[in-house]
Amino acid sequence: MALHKFGGEGWIWVDIFKDQDGKPGDILHTTQMISLDDISGKPGYRWVDFKFGDKEKPVLMPGAYWIALGFSGMPIMNWFYTYGKPVGPVYGTRYKSVFAQDWSGALNYEFNYRVVGMTVK
């Protein structure tokens, strides 16, 4: 993910959710946590790579999935985004407050991320 750390303390990670009627459903996989101490505080955005555990090799079949940036502690970070929805459905960027159950909010933003993996035949 293209992230900028402003300060704070804690840990961050990425959850991968299955799609359930156009919203995030159950969590399928969670990456290893990254300490904010291991992320540069220099000005500008940097790619932060999230990895899965050594024994975990998630296989995602073709379909729709959701990713979410999780945190503990009090990180002060920004995830780089662009205005508008150049790809995906208009409601393809969802959010919820920390204690909410439903991903009821939608944003007109496209958050920047990259995915690295191999295809399954």
N, CA and C atoms as an extended XYZ file, in Angstrom:
363
Properties=species:S:1:pos:R:3:atomname:S:1:resname:S:1:resid:I:1 pbc="F F F"
N         0.843       -1.177        0.000 N   MET     1
C         0.000        0.000        0.000 CA  MET     1
C         0.884        1.236        0.000 C   MET     1
N         0.415        2.278       -0.636 N   ALA     2
C         1.138        3.546       -0.637 CA  ALA     2
C         0.718        4.323        0.609 C   ALA     2
N         1.605        4.350        1.622 N   LEU     3
C         1.276        4.944        2.913 CA  LEU     3
C         2.267        6.036        3.285 C   LEU     3
N         1.794        6.975        4.100 N   HIS     4
C         2.667        7.987        4.690 CA  HIS     4
C         2.437        7.980        6.191 C   HIS     4
N         3.516        7.818        6.949 N   LYS     5
C         3.431        7.830        8.411 CA  LYS     5
C         3.732        9.236        8.902 C   LYS     5
N         2.779        9.786        9.654 N   PHE     6
C         2.974       11.092       10.265 CA  PHE     6
C         3.489       10.955       11.692 C   PHE     6
N         3.192        9.837       12.335 N   GLY     7
C         3.619        9.632       13.716 CA  GLY     7
C         2.785        8.563       14.387 C   GLY     7
N         2.735        8.636       15.704 N   GLY     8
C         1.963        7.679       16.477 CA  GLY     8
C         2.757        6.430       16.792 C   GLY     8
N         2.049        5.451       17.335 N   GLU     9
C         2.672        4.177       17.675 CA  GLU     9
C         1.659        3.072       17.454 C   GLU     9
N         2.162        1.864       17.330 N   GLY    10
C         1.264        0.730       17.169 CA  GLY    10
C         1.680       -0.178       16.029 C   GLY    10
N         0.707       -0.912       15.542 N   TRP    11
C         0.909       -1.930       14.511 CA  TRP    11
C        -0.149       -1.776       13.433 C   TRP    11
N         0.200       -2.157       12.199 N   ILE    12
C        -0.773       -2.171       11.106 CA  ILE    12
C        -0.687       -3.509       10.381 C   ILE    12
N        -1.759       -3.889        9.697 N   TRP    13
C        -1.827       -5.128        8.929 CA  TRP    13
C        -2.942       -4.997        7.898 C   TRP    13
N        -3.062       -5.981        7.023 N   VAL    14
C        -4.111       -5.992        6.008 CA  VAL    14
C        -4.965       -7.241        6.187 C   VAL    14
N        -6.277       -7.050        6.160 N   ASP    15
C        -7.237       -8.154        6.154 CA  ASP    15
C        -7.799       -8.291        4.745 C   ASP    15
N        -7.976       -9.525        4.296 N   ILE    16
C        -8.632       -9.806        3.015 CA  ILE    16
C        -9.989      -10.425        3.326 C   ILE    16
N       -11.038       -9.818        2.783 N   PHE    17
C       -12.409      -10.257        3.025 CA  PHE    17
C       -13.002      -10.854        1.757 C   PHE    17
N       -13.900      -11.810        1.913 N   LYS    18
C       -14.669      -12.270        0.757 CA  LYS    18
C       -15.761      -11.247        0.482 C   LYS    18
N       -16.232      -11.213       -0.747 N   ASP    19
C       -17.314      -10.312       -1.127 CA  ASP    19
C       -18.644      -10.934       -0.723 C   ASP    19
N       -19.487      -10.125       -0.103 N   GLN    20
C       -20.823      -10.581        0.276 CA  GLN    20
C       -21.822       -9.510       -0.143 C   GLN    20
N       -22.440       -9.724       -1.280 N   ASP    21
C       -23.444       -8.797       -1.805 CA  ASP    21
C       -22.895       -7.380       -1.988 C   ASP    21
N       -21.674       -7.275       -2.521 N   GLY    22
C       -21.100       -5.974       -2.813 CA  GLY    22
C       -20.486       -5.260       -1.627 C   GLY    22
N       -20.322       -5.971       -0.506 N   LYS    23
C       -19.682       -5.413        0.687 CA  LYS    23
C       -18.725       -6.452        1.253 C   LYS    23
N       -17.777       -6.016        2.099 N   PRO    24
C       -16.893       -7.005        2.725 CA  PRO    24
C       -17.682       -7.989        3.584 C   PRO    24
N       -17.357       -9.271        3.429 N   GLY    25
C       -17.985      -10.327        4.223 CA  GLY    25
C       -17.012      -10.830        5.278 C   GLY    25
N       -16.864      -12.153        5.360 N   ASP    26
C       -15.968      -12.760        6.344 CA  ASP    26
C       -14.505      -12.532        5.974 C   ASP    26
N       -13.655      -12.444        7.003 N   ILE    27
C       -12.212      -12.333        6.775 CA  ILE    27
C       -11.684      -13.685        6.318 C   ILE    27
N       -10.949      -13.676        5.211 N   LEU    28
C       -10.345      -14.898        4.684 CA  LEU    28
C        -8.897      -15.054        5.130 C   LEU    28
N        -8.143      -13.954        5.099 N   HIS    29
C        -6.716      -13.995        5.419 CA  HIS    29
C        -6.304      -12.681        6.073 C   HIS    29
N        -5.270      -12.767        6.903 N   THR    30
C        -4.694      -11.591        7.549 CA  THR    30
C        -3.180      -11.648        7.392 C   THR    30
N        -2.580      -10.530        7.021 N   THR    31
C        -1.124      -10.474        6.869 CA  THR    31
C        -0.460      -10.403        8.241 C   THR    31
N         0.851      -10.513        8.221 N   GLN    32
C         1.614      -10.287        9.440 CA  GLN    32
C         1.528       -8.807        9.806 C   GLN    32
N         1.649       -8.522       11.096 N   MET    33
C         1.607       -7.133       11.554 CA  MET    33
C         2.960       -6.455       11.309 C   MET    33
N         2.903       -5.153       11.068 N   ILE    34
C         4.107       -4.341       10.893 CA  ILE    34
C         4.095       -3.256       11.966 C   ILE    34
N         5.191       -3.140       12.695 N   SER    35
C         5.318       -2.091       13.702 CA  SER    35
C         5.524       -0.749       13.010 C   SER    35
N         4.896        0.289       13.548 N   LEU    36
C         5.121        1.623       12.988 CA  LEU    36
C         6.582        2.035       13.098 C   LEU    36
N         7.309        1.456       14.056 N   ASP    37
C         8.736        1.754       14.186 CA  ASP    37
C         9.520        1.321       12.947 C   ASP    37
N         8.979        0.368       12.180 N   ASP    38
C         9.660       -0.147       10.990 CA  ASP    38
C         9.281        0.594        9.707 C   ASP    38
N         8.463        1.637        9.822 N   ILE    39
C         8.023        2.405        8.656 CA  ILE    39
C         8.663        3.790        8.710 C   ILE    39
N         9.235        4.208        7.606 N   SER    40
C         9.919        5.497        7.532 CA  SER    40
C         8.956        6.650        7.805 C   SER    40
N         9.443        7.644        8.514 N   GLY    41
C         8.659        8.845        8.763 CA  GLY    41
C         9.068        9.997        7.861 C   GLY    41
N         9.904        9.703        6.852 N   LYS    42
C        10.329       10.749        5.913 CA  LYS    42
C         9.117       11.278        5.147 C   LYS    42
N         9.164       12.532        4.715 N   PRO    43
C         8.041       13.090        3.958 CA  PRO    43
C         7.746       12.278        2.695 C   PRO    43
N         6.491       12.190        2.354 N   GLY    44
C         6.073       11.505        1.134 CA  GLY    44
C         5.540       10.114        1.400 C   GLY    44
N         4.947        9.560        0.369 N   TYR    45
C         4.366        8.221        0.448 CA  TYR    45
C         5.407        7.179        0.079 C   TYR    45
N         5.325        6.030        0.724 N   ARG    46
C         6.217        4.904        0.455 CA  ARG    46
C         5.371        3.646        0.315 C   ARG    46
N         5.830        2.724       -0.523 N   TRP    47
C         5.165        1.427       -0.605 CA  TRP    47
C         5.519        0.632        0.640 C   TRP    47
N         4.508        0.174        1.336 N   VAL    48
C         4.678       -0.695        2.498 CA  VAL    48
C         4.185       -2.069        2.077 C   VAL    48
N         5.067       -3.064        2.156 N   ASP    49
C         4.720       -4.425        1.743 CA  ASP    49
C         4.218       -5.224        2.936 C   ASP    49
N         3.037       -5.801        2.799 N   PHE    50
C         2.449       -6.660        3.823 CA  PHE    50
C         2.620       -8.099        3.372 C   PHE    50
N         3.108       -8.939        4.263 N   LYS    51
C         3.387      -10.332        3.911 CA  LYS    51
C         2.576      -11.277        4.781 C   LYS    51
N         2.350      -12.461        4.235 N   PHE    52
C         1.680      -13.505        4.995 CA  PHE    52
C         2.727      -14.334        5.717 C   PHE    52
N         2.303      -15.072        6.732 N   GLY    53
C         3.219      -15.925        7.479 CA  GLY    53
C         3.901      -16.935        6.573 C   GLY    53
N         5.056      -17.445        7.020 N   ASP    54
C         5.844      -18.384        6.215 CA  ASP    54
C         5.048      -19.611        5.793 C   ASP    54
N         4.157      -20.085        6.650 N   LYS    55
C         3.404      -21.309        6.348 CA  LYS    55
C         2.075      -21.020        5.663 C   LYS    55
N         1.677      -19.754        5.632 N   GLU    56
C         0.398      -19.398        5.020 CA  GLU    56
C         0.623      -18.962        3.579 C   GLU    56
N        -0.010      -19.649        2.664 N   LYS    57
C         0.064      -19.294        1.246 CA  LYS    57
C        -1.373      -19.205        0.727 C   LYS    57
N        -2.014      -18.050        0.920 N   PRO    58
C        -3.418      -17.930        0.521 CA  PRO    58
C        -3.608      -18.132       -0.976 C   PRO    58
N        -4.666      -18.817       -1.319 N   VAL    59
C        -5.063      -19.007       -2.712 CA  VAL    59
C        -6.416      -18.328       -2.877 C   VAL    59
N        -6.465      -17.333       -3.753 N   LEU    60
C        -7.705      -16.627       -4.046 CA  LEU    60
C        -8.127      -16.984       -5.464 C   LEU    60
N        -9.267      -17.590       -5.579 N   MET    61
C        -9.796      -17.951       -6.887 CA  MET    61
C       -10.364      -16.694       -7.554 C   MET    61
N       -10.567      -16.707       -8.866 N   PRO    62
C       -11.129      -15.529       -9.536 CA  PRO    62
C       -12.426      -15.084       -8.865 C   PRO    62
N       -12.573      -13.793       -8.703 N   GLY    63
C       -13.761      -13.248       -8.056 CA  GLY    63
C       -13.463      -11.902       -7.433 C   GLY    63
N       -14.405      -11.409       -6.650 N   ALA    64
C       -14.270      -10.111       -5.983 CA  ALA    64
C       -13.856      -10.317       -4.530 C   ALA    64
N       -12.923       -9.490       -4.087 N   TYR    65
C       -12.441       -9.524       -2.710 CA  TYR    65
C       -12.292       -8.087       -2.224 C   TYR    65
N       -12.182       -7.928       -0.932 N   TRP    66
C       -12.000       -6.619       -0.316 CA  TRP    66
C       -10.747       -6.645        0.546 C   TRP    66
N       -10.036       -5.516        0.613 N   ILE    67
C        -8.897       -5.400        1.517 CA  ILE    67
C        -9.173       -4.255        2.482 C   ILE    67
N        -8.679       -4.405        3.709 N   ALA    68
C        -8.847       -3.361        4.719 CA  ALA    68
C        -7.546       -3.217        5.492 C   ALA    68
N        -7.200       -1.995        5.807 N   LEU    69
C        -6.020       -1.703        6.607 CA  LEU    69
C        -6.432       -1.735        8.073 C   LEU    69
N        -5.886       -2.702        8.823 N   GLY    70
C        -6.185       -2.817       10.248 CA  GLY    70
C        -5.093       -2.163       11.077 C   GLY    70
N        -5.420       -1.821       12.322 N   PHE    71
C        -4.423       -1.184       13.182 CA  PHE    71
C        -4.708       -1.459       14.647 C   PHE    71
N        -3.658       -1.348       15.447 N   SER    72
C        -3.780       -1.305       16.899 CA  SER    72
C        -2.907       -0.156       17.374 C   SER    72
N        -3.147        0.325       18.576 N   GLY    73
C        -2.409        1.484       19.056 CA  GLY    73
C        -2.998        2.758       18.485 C   GLY    73
N        -2.132        3.737       18.232 N   MET    74
C        -2.587        5.032       17.724 CA  MET    74
C        -1.734        5.498       16.547 C   MET    74
N        -1.745        4.745       15.431 N   PRO    75
C        -0.964        5.187       14.273 CA  PRO    75
C        -1.592        6.429       13.639 C   PRO    75
N        -0.739        7.324       13.186 N   ILE    76
C        -1.200        8.500       12.441 CA  ILE    76
C        -0.645        8.332       11.032 C   ILE    76
N        -1.510        7.844       10.126 N   MET    77
C        -1.073        7.481        8.778 CA  MET    77
C        -2.085        7.950        7.759 C   MET    77
N        -1.639        8.026        6.523 N   ASN    78
C        -2.525        8.315        5.407 CA  ASN    78
C        -2.243        7.307        4.299 C   ASN    78
N        -3.307        6.792        3.700 N   TRP    79
C        -3.217        5.847        2.589 CA  TRP    79
C        -3.477        6.663        1.327 C   TRP    79
N        -2.538        6.662        0.390 N   PHE    80
C        -2.654        7.488       -0.809 CA  PHE    80
C        -3.890        7.092       -1.616 C   PHE    80
N        -4.625        8.093       -2.073 N   TYR    81
C        -5.821        7.843       -2.880 CA  TYR    81
C        -5.949        8.907       -3.954 C   TYR    81
N        -6.760        8.585       -4.951 N   THR    82
C        -7.097        9.545       -5.990 CA  THR    82
C        -8.603        9.752       -5.967 C   THR    82
N        -9.030       10.933       -6.379 N   TYR    83
C       -10.454       11.232       -6.416 CA  TYR    83
C       -11.099       10.543       -7.607 C   TYR    83
N       -12.340       10.127       -7.423 N   GLY    84
C       -13.070        9.461       -8.487 CA  GLY    84
C       -12.882        7.958       -8.431 C   GLY    84
N       -13.613        7.253       -9.266 N   LYS    85
C       -13.562        5.794       -9.322 CA  LYS    85
C       -13.245        5.363      -10.744 C   LYS    85
N       -11.960        5.418      -11.154 N   PRO    86
C       -11.614        5.040      -12.523 CA  PRO    86
C       -11.781        3.547      -12.805 C   PRO    86
N       -11.769        2.722      -11.761 N   VAL    87
C       -11.958        1.278      -11.941 CA  VAL    87
C       -12.951        0.771      -10.905 C   VAL    87
N       -13.570       -0.355      -11.207 N   GLY    88
C       -14.460       -1.002      -10.242 CA  GLY    88
C       -15.803       -0.315      -10.112 C   GLY    88
N       -16.665       -0.901       -9.275 N   PRO    89
C       -18.011       -0.353       -9.095 CA  PRO    89
C       -17.980        0.986       -8.357 C   PRO    89
N       -19.003        1.795       -8.565 N   VAL    90
C       -19.072        3.122       -7.962 CA  VAL    90
C       -19.044        3.036       -6.438 C   VAL    90
N       -19.590        1.970       -5.863 N   TYR    91
C       -19.576        1.791       -4.407 CA  TYR    91
C       -18.455        0.850       -3.983 C   TYR    91
N       -17.377        0.817       -4.756 N   GLY    92
C       -16.299       -0.131       -4.516 CA  GLY    92
C       -15.305        0.275       -3.444 C   GLY    92
N       -15.461        1.446       -2.850 N   THR    93
C       -14.610        1.854       -1.737 CA  THR    93
C       -15.521        2.048       -0.533 C   THR    93
N       -15.525        1.077        0.353 N   ARG    94
C       -16.413        1.066        1.518 CA  ARG    94
C       -15.645        1.419        2.780 C   ARG    94
N       -16.370        1.900        3.781 N   TYR    95
C       -15.757        2.152        5.085 CA  TYR    95
C       -16.780        1.927        6.185 C   TYR    95
N       -16.274        1.784        7.393 N   LYS    96
C       -17.112        1.701        8.585 CA  LYS    96
C       -16.312        2.270        9.738 C   LYS    96
N       -16.998        2.707       10.781 N   SER    97
C       -16.271        3.174       11.961 CA  SER    97
C       -15.718        1.960       12.705 C   SER    97
N       -14.822        2.195       13.628 N   VAL    98
C       -14.118        1.111       14.310 CA  VAL    98
C       -15.081        0.121       14.964 C   VAL    98
N       -16.145        0.602       15.581 N   PHE    99
C       -17.041       -0.280       16.327 CA  PHE    99
C       -18.282       -0.698       15.542 C   PHE    99
N       -18.456       -0.209       14.330 N   ALA   100
C       -19.630       -0.562       13.519 CA  ALA   100
C       -19.496       -1.979       12.971 C   ALA   100
N       -20.620       -2.627       12.752 N   GLN   101
C       -20.644       -3.965       12.176 CA  GLN   101
C       -20.779       -3.924       10.653 C   GLN   101
N       -21.525       -2.939       10.135 N   ASP   102
C       -21.842       -2.889        8.710 CA  ASP   102
C       -20.951       -1.884        7.974 C   ASP   102
N       -20.497       -2.282        6.798 N   TRP   103
C       -19.704       -1.405        5.931 CA  TRP   103
C       -20.679       -0.541        5.128 C   TRP   103
N       -21.376        0.357        5.794 N   SER   104
C       -22.464        1.087        5.146 CA  SER   104
C       -22.006        2.311        4.363 C   SER   104
N       -20.829        2.836        4.657 N   GLY   105
C       -20.371        4.034        3.967 CA  GLY   105
C       -19.663        3.714        2.665 C   GLY   105
N       -19.760        4.628        1.704 N   ALA   106
C       -19.053        4.478        0.425 CA  ALA   106
C       -18.371        5.805        0.101 C   ALA   106
N       -17.181        5.721       -0.469 N   LEU   107
C       -16.407        6.909       -0.819 CA  LEU   107
C       -16.171        6.971       -2.320 C   LEU   107
N       -16.042        8.175       -2.831 N   ASN   108
C       -15.740        8.373       -4.242 CA  ASN   108
C       -14.228        8.527       -4.418 C   ASN   108
N       -13.465        7.596       -3.835 N   TYR   109
C       -12.005        7.593       -3.901 CA  TYR   109
C       -11.537        6.246       -4.417 C   TYR   109
N       -10.330        6.232       -4.928 N   GLU   110
C        -9.667        4.979       -5.308 CA  GLU   110
C        -8.351        4.936       -4.536 C   GLU   110
N        -8.266        4.049       -3.549 N   PHE   111
C        -7.040        3.910       -2.764 CA  PHE   111
C        -6.016        3.118       -3.566 C   PHE   111
N        -4.748        3.469       -3.414 N   ASN   112
C        -3.684        2.874       -4.216 CA  ASN   112
C        -3.037        1.698       -3.501 C   ASN   112
N        -2.973        0.579       -4.191 N   TYR   113
C        -2.344       -0.627       -3.665 CA  TYR   113
C        -1.837       -1.449       -4.834 C   TYR   113
N        -1.009       -2.423       -4.525 N   ARG   114
C        -0.540       -3.355       -5.553 CA  ARG   114
C        -0.600       -4.752       -4.952 C   ARG   114
N        -0.798       -5.723       -5.809 N   VAL   115
C        -0.894       -7.120       -5.381 CA  VAL   115
C         0.158       -7.917       -6.134 C   VAL   115
N         0.898       -8.733       -5.413 N   VAL   116
C         1.919       -9.585       -6.015 CA  VAL   116
C         1.575      -11.022       -5.679 C   VAL   116
N         1.618      -11.885       -6.666 N   GLY   117
C         1.327      -13.295       -6.439 CA  GLY   117
C         1.536      -14.089       -7.709 C   GLY   117
N         1.044      -15.301       -7.685 N   MET   118
C         1.147      -16.181       -8.845 CA  MET   118
C        -0.247      -16.659       -9.215 C   MET   118
N        -0.436      -16.988      -10.464 N   THR   119
C        -1.721      -17.510      -10.899 CA  THR   119
C        -1.784      -19.011      -10.656 C   THR   119
N        -2.996      -19.486      -10.439 N   VAL   120
C        -3.236      -20.910      -10.213 CA  VAL   120
C        -3.904      -21.472      -11.453 C   VAL   120
N        -3.434      -22.624      -11.907 N   LYS   121
C        -4.052      -23.248      -13.082 CA  LYS   121
C        -4.832      -24.465      -12.666 C   LYS   121
